[in-house]
Amino acid sequence: MAKSQKRGATPDVKGDIDGKPSVGVDIAQLRMRFQKAMERRRNWLSHWQDCYEFALPQRNAVASNQTNGGKRLDRVFDATAPDAVEQLAASLMAEITPPGGGWFELEPGGNVANADRQALTEQLGRAVRILQGHFDRSNFAVEMHQAFLDLVTAGTACLRLEKADLHSPSALRFTAVPLRDLAFEERSDGKMDAVFRKLSLTREEILSTWPGATGVAGDDGDDKETPKRIAVIEAVLPATDQKTGYELCVFREDGDARSGEMIYRAAFDVSPYIAFRWMKAPGEIYGRSPVMKALPDIKTANKVVELVLKNASIAVTGIWQADDDGVLNPATIRLVPGSIIPKAVGSAGLKPLEAPGRFDVSDLVLSDLRDRIRRCLLADRLGQTDQPGMTATEVLERASENARLLGATYGRLQAELLYPLIRRALYILTQTGELPDIPLDGDVVVLRHAAPLAQLPKRVQAGQALDWLSRIAALGPEALAEVDLPVMVRWLADQFGVPDHLLRPILPPEIAEAM
């Protein structure tokens, strides 16, 4: 890894180019890889657009570069799906990466000698506190929630983690990258760490983002108030000439005479992009979301509510008929209280028509559709478990059910989100000199996820042990004497996450016998 340096000491790509020599890259081949990645993504665009339109309409459209907020609320009549999406994203935030912290731990690995474990544990505890402090002072909570919204809606999300500016309160800066700007490649081992990102930047923005960039001279444009924007591609690809590391290549998207020039190129150790998925089908690169599973019901419920509203407008204003007697003019009729409508003598005048059908059955249809939507989006499963009237056994049963429902997704998020996120954050703090190099290899240092969702299996096991203990106690003192209660108390404290300082210290055997 590169030599540590203080924050803001040297300009680089948002702060983390480590100065390794960049190998030669065939730009024609690179542009071909980008085009193929865009072609593979093309089949997903319409599907993503439907998901965002009906489940997250306040977000920008996927297939366009709208900057006005993507106002498409005029086609959404039922808010069940948008509400469930926000609830699920908030639940994931609280269960996996809670803003209050304490969702990750660093522990000595199995290859650490017993004599060194205590000192290493203290050092890792200090590193966790420093890292958690940077998370708390950064924009992590805001951008992580946006990424979870993308994950729940489209099945794929991407978070960019880069080194912040010198005057920022945290060394970390997060960005939830819109899915419309990205295209991915998946390696044979399943990692989705080859990223292509489309950007539209001015010449000044390019030089500010990548100091030393070339090939943009003379691209200021004629209008100084609205500078010319250049379409560029930022490619972060695994290095091919070494076992670890990544290659950064920035080039033009267009095919003019200057397109053969590489605007910027560098190499670094850890990719700034963290792409993760809800779930995926075999042979596919992009993930599938719970919104995709519920999309037929979401569209149907939206259409039913639209028809109900149309029928309600008819019920309020009515449908009327009148004889064409030369006196009554439909264009001048105003159906307001106190109005007088003239008619010819002997004519039928203005008479209301009976509606052809009733929509009473819509309540039953909507209730069933909304229940299925909430069930697919886990809105009725990941809520609060401490509702009034629930026993401890019911709480544990519900926790076990949540762990079962999110088991596969949680395992994928651990591999694709949590581990790369902590590794990237530690790398940045190593570059700034605030932390030493901490290898998350499982041998020396082990990363433990300690969020509420990760604690569910432990609490279920603790509940089973307590149930067993109550049954043993019913057999009498002799049966209860077979249980090592001090050991069981410490095991239960570990399962429930009780701090060690709340327990009595373990005394050496010779002192315990003397007492």
C-alpha positions as CSV (number, residue, x, y, z in Angstrom):
1,M,0.0,0.0,0.0
2,A,1.1,3.5,-0.6
3,K,2.9,5.6,2.0
4,S,0.6,7.4,4.3
5,Q,0.1,11.1,3.8
6,K,-1.8,13.8,5.6
7,R,-5.2,14.9,4.4
8,G,-5.1,17.4,1.6
9,A,-1.3,17.1,1.2
10,T,-1.4,16.2,-2.5
11,P,-4.2,16.6,-5.1
12,D,-5.5,13.4,-6.7
13,V,-8.6,11.8,-7.9
14,K,-10.8,12.9,-5.0
15,G,-7.9,12.0,-2.8
16,D,-6.7,8.5,-3.2
17,I,-4.4,7.9,-6.2
18,D,-1.4,6.2,-4.7
19,G,1.1,6.9,-7.4
20,K,1.6,3.4,-8.8
21,P,2.7,3.5,-12.5
22,S,-0.2,3.2,-14.9
23,V,0.1,0.5,-17.5
24,G,-0.8,1.0,-21.2
25,V,-4.4,0.7,-22.2
26,D,-5.8,0.2,-25.6
27,I,-8.5,2.9,-25.8
28,A,-10.3,1.4,-28.7
29,Q,-10.7,-1.9,-26.7
30,L,-11.7,0.1,-23.7
31,R,-14.4,2.0,-25.7
32,M,-15.6,-1.3,-27.1
33,R,-16.0,-2.7,-23.5
34,F,-18.0,0.4,-22.5
35,Q,-20.3,0.0,-25.5
36,K,-20.9,-3.7,-24.7
37,A,-21.6,-2.8,-21.1
38,M,-24.1,-0.2,-22.2
39,E,-25.8,-2.8,-24.6
40,R,-26.2,-5.3,-21.8
41,R,-27.8,-2.6,-19.7
42,R,-30.2,-1.4,-22.4
43,N,-32.6,-4.3,-21.8
44,W,-33.0,-3.2,-18.1
45,L,-33.8,0.5,-18.8
46,S,-37.6,0.2,-19.4
47,H,-37.9,-2.2,-16.4
48,W,-36.1,0.3,-14.2
49,Q,-38.2,3.1,-15.5
50,D,-41.4,1.3,-14.5
51,C,-40.1,0.6,-11.1
52,Y,-39.0,4.1,-10.4
53,E,-42.2,5.6,-11.9
54,F,-44.6,3.6,-9.7
55,A,-42.5,3.0,-6.6
56,L,-40.1,6.0,-6.3
57,P,-41.6,8.7,-8.6
58,Q,-39.8,11.5,-6.8
59,R,-36.4,10.3,-8.0
60,N,-35.0,11.3,-11.4
61,A,-36.0,9.2,-14.4
62,V,-33.5,6.4,-15.1
63,A,-33.4,6.7,-18.8
64,S,-32.9,10.5,-19.0
65,N,-30.7,13.2,-17.5
66,Q,-33.5,15.2,-15.8
67,T,-32.4,17.7,-13.3
68,N,-35.8,19.0,-12.1
69,G,-36.5,16.1,-9.8
70,G,-38.2,13.8,-12.3
71,K,-41.7,15.0,-11.7
72,R,-43.8,12.0,-12.7
73,L,-46.3,12.0,-9.8
74,D,-49.2,12.8,-12.2
75,R,-49.3,9.1,-13.2
76,V,-49.3,7.7,-9.7
77,F,-52.7,7.3,-8.0
78,D,-51.9,4.8,-5.3
79,A,-49.1,5.6,-2.7
80,T,-48.9,2.1,-1.2
81,A,-45.7,1.1,-3.1
82,P,-43.8,4.4,-2.5
83,D,-44.7,4.3,1.2
84,A,-43.6,0.7,1.5
85,V,-40.3,1.4,-0.4
86,E,-39.4,4.2,2.0
87,Q,-40.3,2.0,5.0
88,L,-38.1,-0.9,3.7
89,A,-35.2,1.4,3.0
90,A,-35.4,3.0,6.4
91,S,-35.6,-0.5,8.0
92,L,-32.5,-1.6,6.1
93,M,-30.7,1.5,7.3
94,A,-31.7,0.8,10.9
95,E,-31.0,-2.9,10.8
96,I,-27.7,-3.0,8.7
97,T,-26.0,0.4,9.0
98,P,-27.7,2.3,11.9
99,P,-26.8,6.0,12.0
100,G,-26.1,5.7,15.8
101,G,-23.0,3.5,15.0
102,G,-21.9,0.3,16.6
103,W,-22.6,-1.8,13.5
104,F,-19.1,-3.1,12.9
105,E,-16.2,-4.4,15.0
106,L,-12.6,-5.4,14.3
107,E,-11.2,-8.4,16.2
108,P,-7.9,-10.3,16.1
109,G,-7.8,-13.2,13.7
110,G,-7.0,-16.8,14.4
111,N,-3.4,-16.6,13.5
112,V,-2.6,-14.0,16.2
113,A,-0.7,-15.3,19.2
114,N,-2.4,-15.3,22.5
115,A,0.3,-13.0,24.0
116,D,-0.4,-10.4,21.3
117,R,-4.2,-10.6,21.3
118,Q,-4.8,-8.1,24.2
119,A,-2.6,-5.4,22.7
120,L,-4.1,-5.9,19.2
121,T,-7.6,-5.8,20.6
122,E,-7.0,-2.4,22.2
123,Q,-5.5,-1.1,18.9
124,L,-8.4,-2.3,16.9
125,G,-10.8,-0.8,19.4
126,R,-9.2,2.5,18.9
127,A,-9.3,2.1,15.1
128,V,-13.1,1.3,15.3
129,R,-13.7,4.5,17.3
130,I,-11.7,6.6,14.9
131,L,-13.5,5.1,11.9
132,Q,-16.9,5.4,13.5
133,G,-16.2,9.1,14.3
134,H,-15.5,9.8,10.6
135,F,-18.7,8.0,9.6
136,D,-20.7,10.1,12.1
137,R,-19.2,13.4,10.9
138,S,-19.6,12.6,7.2
139,N,-22.7,12.4,5.0
140,F,-22.8,8.7,5.3
141,A,-26.4,8.4,6.7
142,V,-27.9,10.6,3.9
143,E,-26.2,9.0,1.0
144,M,-26.6,5.4,2.4
145,H,-30.3,5.9,2.7
146,Q,-30.5,7.1,-1.0
147,A,-28.5,4.0,-2.0
148,F,-30.9,1.7,-0.1
149,L,-33.8,3.4,-1.9
150,D,-32.2,2.5,-5.2
151,L,-31.5,-1.0,-4.0
152,V,-35.1,-1.7,-3.0
153,T,-36.5,-0.1,-6.2
154,A,-34.1,-1.3,-8.9
155,G,-32.2,-4.1,-7.2
156,T,-28.8,-2.5,-7.9
157,A,-27.2,0.4,-6.1
158,C,-23.8,2.1,-6.1
159,L,-22.0,4.1,-3.5
160,R,-18.9,6.1,-4.2
161,L,-16.5,6.7,-1.3
162,E,-13.7,9.2,-1.7
163,K,-11.4,11.2,0.4
164,A,-13.0,14.5,1.5
165,D,-11.4,18.0,1.2
166,L,-8.9,19.2,3.8
167,H,-11.4,21.5,5.6
168,S,-14.2,18.8,5.8
169,P,-15.0,17.6,9.3
170,S,-14.6,14.0,8.1
171,A,-12.0,12.4,5.8
172,L,-14.8,10.5,4.1
173,R,-17.2,11.7,1.5
174,F,-20.0,9.5,0.1
175,T,-22.1,9.8,-3.0
176,A,-25.0,7.7,-4.0
177,V,-24.4,7.4,-7.8
178,P,-27.6,7.3,-10.0
179,L,-28.1,4.1,-11.8
180,R,-28.7,5.9,-15.1
181,D,-25.1,7.0,-15.2
182,L,-23.5,3.5,-14.6
183,A,-22.8,0.3,-16.5
184,F,-21.1,-2.7,-14.9
185,E,-19.0,-5.7,-15.8
186,E,-19.0,-8.8,-13.6
187,R,-15.9,-10.9,-13.2
188,S,-15.9,-14.7,-13.1
189,D,-15.8,-14.7,-9.3
190,G,-19.1,-12.7,-9.2
191,K,-17.5,-9.4,-8.2
192,M,-19.2,-6.4,-9.9
193,D,-16.1,-4.1,-9.5
194,A,-15.6,-3.0,-13.2
195,V,-17.5,0.3,-13.4
196,F,-18.2,2.6,-16.3
197,R,-19.7,6.0,-15.4
198,K,-21.0,8.6,-17.8
199,L,-20.3,12.3,-16.9
200,S,-21.0,15.6,-18.5
201,L,-18.4,18.1,-17.3
202,T,-16.9,21.4,-18.3
203,R,-13.2,21.8,-18.9
204,E,-12.7,23.4,-15.5
205,E,-14.6,20.6,-13.7
206,I,-12.4,18.0,-15.5
207,L,-9.2,19.7,-14.5
208,S,-10.5,20.1,-10.9
209,T,-11.6,16.5,-10.6
210,W,-8.5,15.0,-12.3
211,P,-5.5,17.4,-12.0
212,G,-3.2,17.0,-14.9
213,A,-5.9,15.8,-17.3
214,T,-5.0,16.2,-21.0
215,G,-6.9,16.4,-24.3
216,V,-9.4,19.1,-23.2
217,A,-7.6,22.2,-24.4
218,G,-9.8,24.5,-26.5
219,D,-13.0,23.0,-25.1
220,D,-14.1,26.2,-23.2
221,G,-16.8,27.0,-25.7
222,D,-17.8,30.4,-27.1
223,D,-20.3,31.3,-24.4
224,K,-18.4,32.1,-21.2
225,E,-21.6,32.2,-19.1
226,T,-22.6,28.7,-20.1
227,P,-19.3,26.7,-20.7
228,K,-19.3,23.8,-23.0
229,R,-19.9,20.4,-21.4
230,I,-17.8,17.4,-22.5
231,A,-19.2,13.9,-22.3
232,V,-16.6,11.7,-20.7
233,I,-16.5,8.1,-19.4
234,E,-14.8,7.3,-16.1
235,A,-13.8,3.6,-16.1
236,V,-12.6,1.9,-12.9
237,L,-11.4,-1.6,-13.9
238,P,-9.4,-4.3,-12.1
239,A,-5.8,-4.2,-13.1
240,T,-4.8,-7.0,-15.5
241,D,-1.0,-6.9,-14.9
242,Q,-1.1,-7.5,-11.1
243,K,-3.0,-9.6,-8.6
244,T,-4.6,-6.6,-6.8
245,G,-5.4,-3.0,-7.6
246,Y,-7.5,-1.0,-10.1
247,E,-6.9,1.1,-13.2
248,L,-8.6,4.4,-13.6
249,C,-9.2,5.5,-17.2
250,V,-11.0,8.7,-18.3
251,F,-11.8,9.2,-22.0
252,R,-14.3,11.0,-24.2
253,E,-17.5,9.3,-25.1
254,D,-17.7,10.8,-28.6
255,G,-15.8,9.6,-31.6
256,D,-14.1,12.7,-32.9
257,A,-10.5,13.1,-33.8
258,R,-9.5,13.7,-30.2
259,S,-11.4,10.6,-28.9
260,G,-8.2,8.5,-29.2
261,E,-6.6,10.5,-26.4
262,M,-6.8,9.3,-22.9
263,I,-7.9,12.3,-20.7
264,Y,-6.6,10.8,-17.5
265,R,-5.1,7.5,-16.3
266,A,-3.9,6.3,-12.9
267,A,-3.8,3.2,-10.7
268,F,-4.7,2.7,-7.1
269,D,-5.3,-0.1,-4.6
270,V,-9.0,0.0,-3.6
271,S,-11.9,0.9,-5.9
272,P,-13.9,4.0,-4.9
273,Y,-17.1,2.4,-6.2
274,I,-19.1,0.0,-4.1
275,A,-21.8,-1.7,-6.1
276,F,-24.2,-4.1,-4.4
277,R,-27.4,-5.9,-5.3
278,W,-30.6,-7.2,-3.6
279,M,-30.5,-10.5,-5.4
280,K,-29.6,-11.8,-8.9
281,A,-30.6,-14.5,-11.3
282,P,-27.9,-16.8,-12.7
283,G,-26.3,-15.4,-15.8
284,E,-27.4,-11.8,-15.0
285,I,-25.2,-8.9,-13.9
286,Y,-27.8,-6.5,-12.5
287,G,-29.8,-7.3,-9.4
288,R,-33.5,-7.8,-9.0
289,S,-35.5,-6.0,-6.4
290,P,-38.6,-6.6,-4.3
291,V,-40.4,-3.9,-6.3
292,M,-39.9,-5.9,-9.5
293,K,-41.6,-8.9,-7.8
294,A,-44.5,-6.7,-6.8
295,L,-44.7,-4.6,-10.0
296,P,-47.8,-6.3,-11.5
297,D,-49.7,-5.7,-8.2
298,I,-48.4,-2.2,-8.0
299,K,-49.6,-1.3,-11.6
300,T,-53.0,-3.0,-11.0
301,A,-53.6,-1.2,-7.7
302,N,-52.6,2.1,-9.4
303,K,-55.1,1.4,-12.2
304,V,-57.9,0.5,-9.8
305,V,-57.4,3.7,-7.8
306,E,-57.4,5.7,-11.1
307,L,-60.8,4.1,-12.1
308,V,-62.2,4.7,-8.7
309,L,-61.3,8.3,-8.8
310,K,-62.8,8.7,-12.3
311,N,-66.0,7.0,-11.0
312,A,-66.0,9.3,-8.0
313,S,-65.8,12.4,-10.2
314,I,-68.8,11.1,-12.1
315,A,-70.7,10.5,-8.9
316,V,-70.0,14.1,-7.8
317,T,-70.7,15.9,-11.1
318,G,-73.0,13.3,-12.7
319,I,-73.8,12.6,-16.4
320,W,-76.7,14.5,-17.8
321,Q,-78.9,14.5,-20.9
322,A,-81.1,17.2,-22.4
323,D,-83.5,17.5,-25.3
324,D,-82.2,19.6,-28.2
325,D,-85.2,22.0,-28.2
326,G,-83.3,25.1,-29.3
327,V,-83.6,26.7,-25.9
328,L,-81.2,24.7,-23.7
329,N,-77.6,25.4,-24.6
330,P,-75.2,22.8,-23.0
331,A,-72.3,25.2,-23.4
332,T,-73.8,27.7,-21.0
333,I,-75.0,25.3,-18.3
334,R,-73.3,25.6,-14.9
335,L,-74.2,23.0,-12.4
336,V,-73.8,25.2,-9.3
337,P,-76.1,25.7,-6.3
338,G,-78.9,28.3,-7.0
339,S,-78.5,28.2,-10.8
340,I,-81.6,28.5,-13.0
341,I,-81.5,26.4,-16.2
342,P,-84.1,27.5,-18.8
343,K,-86.0,24.9,-20.9
344,A,-88.8,25.0,-23.5
345,V,-92.4,24.4,-22.5
346,G,-93.2,20.7,-22.7
347,S,-89.6,19.5,-23.0
348,A,-87.9,17.1,-20.6
349,G,-85.2,19.6,-19.7
350,L,-82.0,18.4,-18.1
351,K,-82.1,14.9,-16.5
352,P,-79.4,12.9,-14.8
353,L,-78.2,9.5,-16.2
354,E,-77.8,6.5,-14.0
355,A,-74.1,5.3,-13.8
356,P,-73.7,2.0,-15.7
357,G,-71.9,0.2,-12.8
358,R,-70.8,0.4,-9.2
359,F,-67.3,0.2,-7.8
360,D,-68.1,-1.3,-4.4
361,V,-66.0,-4.3,-5.3
362,S,-62.9,-2.1,-5.7
363,D,-62.5,-2.0,-1.9
364,L,-62.0,-5.7,-1.8
365,V,-59.6,-5.7,-4.8
366,L,-57.6,-2.9,-3.4
367,S,-57.3,-4.4,0.0
368,D,-55.9,-7.6,-1.4
369,L,-53.5,-5.8,-3.8
370,R,-52.2,-3.6,-1.0
371,D,-51.6,-6.5,1.3
372,R,-49.6,-8.3,-1.3
373,I,-47.5,-5.2,-2.1
374,R,-46.7,-4.7,1.6
375,R,-45.9,-8.3,1.9
376,C,-43.5,-8.3,-1.1
377,L,-41.8,-5.1,0.2
378,L,-41.6,-6.5,3.8
379,A,-43.4,-3.5,5.1
380,D,-45.4,-5.6,7.6
381,R,-42.3,-7.7,8.6
382,L,-39.5,-5.2,9.4
383,G,-41.5,-2.9,11.6
384,Q,-41.1,-2.5,15.3
385,T,-41.1,-5.8,17.2
386,D,-41.9,-4.3,20.6
387,Q,-45.5,-3.6,20.0
388,P,-47.8,-3.5,23.1
389,G,-49.0,-7.0,24.1
390,M,-46.2,-9.0,22.5
391,T,-44.5,-11.5,24.7
392,A,-40.7,-12.1,24.7
393,T,-41.3,-15.4,22.8
394,E,-43.3,-13.6,20.1
395,V,-40.6,-11.0,19.7
396,L,-38.0,-13.7,19.3
397,E,-40.2,-15.6,16.8
398,R,-40.6,-12.4,14.7
399,A,-36.9,-11.7,14.9
400,S,-36.3,-15.3,13.6
401,E,-38.7,-14.8,10.8
402,N,-37.0,-11.6,9.8
403,A,-33.6,-13.3,9.8
404,R,-35.1,-16.0,7.6
405,L,-36.7,-13.6,5.1
406,L,-33.5,-11.5,4.7
407,G,-31.0,-14.3,5.0
408,A,-29.9,-14.5,1.4
409,T,-30.1,-10.7,0.9
410,Y,-28.2,-10.0,4.1
411,G,-25.4,-12.5,3.1
412,R,-25.1,-10.7,-0.3
413,L,-25.0,-7.3,1.3
414,Q,-22.2,-8.4,3.7
415,A,-20.1,-9.5,0.8
416,E,-20.9,-6.7,-1.7
417,L,-21.5,-3.7,0.6
418,L,-20.2,-4.0,4.2
419,Y,-16.8,-5.6,3.6
420,P,-15.8,-3.3,0.7
421,L,-17.2,-0.3,2.5
422,I,-15.1,-0.8,5.6
423,R,-12.0,-1.8,3.6
424,R,-12.3,1.3,1.5
425,A,-12.8,3.6,4.5
426,L,-9.8,2.0,6.3
427,Y,-7.7,2.5,3.1
428,I,-8.5,6.2,3.0
429,L,-7.7,6.7,6.7
430,T,-4.4,4.9,6.1
431,Q,-3.6,7.3,3.3
432,T,-4.3,10.3,5.5
433,G,-2.0,8.8,8.2
434,E,-4.8,8.6,10.9
435,L,-4.6,4.8,11.0
436,P,-1.9,2.2,10.3
437,D,-2.4,-0.4,7.6
438,I,-5.0,-2.8,8.9
439,P,-5.3,-6.0,6.7
440,L,-8.8,-7.4,6.7
441,D,-7.6,-10.9,5.7
442,G,-9.4,-12.9,8.3
443,D,-6.1,-14.2,9.7
444,V,-4.7,-11.1,11.4
445,V,-7.9,-8.9,11.6
446,V,-11.5,-10.1,11.3
447,L,-14.4,-7.8,10.5
448,R,-17.5,-8.5,12.5
449,H,-20.9,-7.1,11.6
450,A,-22.6,-6.0,14.8
451,A,-25.8,-4.3,13.5
452,P,-29.2,-5.3,14.9
453,L,-29.9,-7.7,11.9
454,A,-26.6,-9.5,12.6
455,Q,-27.6,-9.9,16.3
456,L,-30.9,-11.6,15.5
457,P,-29.5,-15.2,15.3
458,K,-27.7,-14.7,18.6
459,R,-30.9,-13.5,20.3
460,V,-32.9,-16.4,18.9
461,Q,-30.3,-18.8,20.3
462,A,-30.4,-17.0,23.6
463,G,-34.1,-17.4,23.7
464,Q,-33.9,-21.1,23.1
465,A,-31.3,-21.4,25.9
466,L,-33.5,-19.5,28.3
467,D,-36.5,-21.7,27.4
468,W,-34.3,-24.8,28.0
469,L,-33.2,-23.4,31.3
470,S,-36.8,-22.9,32.5
471,R,-37.6,-26.5,31.6
472,I,-34.5,-27.7,33.5
473,A,-35.5,-25.7,36.5
474,A,-38.9,-27.4,36.5
475,L,-37.1,-30.8,37.1
476,G,-35.8,-29.7,40.4
477,P,-32.5,-28.5,42.1
478,E,-30.6,-31.6,41.1
479,A,-31.2,-31.0,37.4
480,L,-30.4,-27.3,37.7
481,A,-27.2,-28.1,39.5
482,E,-25.9,-29.7,36.3
483,V,-25.9,-26.2,34.7
484,D,-22.8,-24.0,35.0
485,L,-24.7,-20.8,35.7
486,P,-21.7,-18.4,35.7
487,V,-20.6,-19.7,32.3
488,M,-24.2,-19.5,31.0
489,V,-24.6,-15.9,32.3
490,R,-21.5,-14.8,30.4
491,W,-22.6,-16.6,27.3
492,L,-26.0,-14.9,27.5
493,A,-24.3,-11.6,28.0
494,D,-22.3,-12.2,24.8
495,Q,-25.5,-13.2,22.9
496,F,-27.4,-10.1,24.0
497,G,-24.4,-7.8,23.4
498,V,-23.9,-6.8,27.1
499,P,-20.7,-4.8,27.7
500,D,-18.0,-6.7,29.6
501,H,-17.6,-4.0,32.3
502,L,-21.1,-4.9,33.6
503,L,-19.9,-8.4,34.6
504,R,-17.5,-9.3,37.4
505,P,-14.0,-9.9,36.3
506,I,-12.8,-13.5,36.0
507,L,-10.4,-14.3,38.8
508,P,-7.5,-16.7,38.5
509,P,-8.2,-20.2,39.9
510,E,-5.7,-19.8,42.8
511,I,-7.4,-16.5,44.0
512,A,-10.9,-18.0,43.5
513,E,-10.0,-21.0,45.7
514,A,-8.5,-18.8,48.4
515,M,-11.7,-16.8,48.6
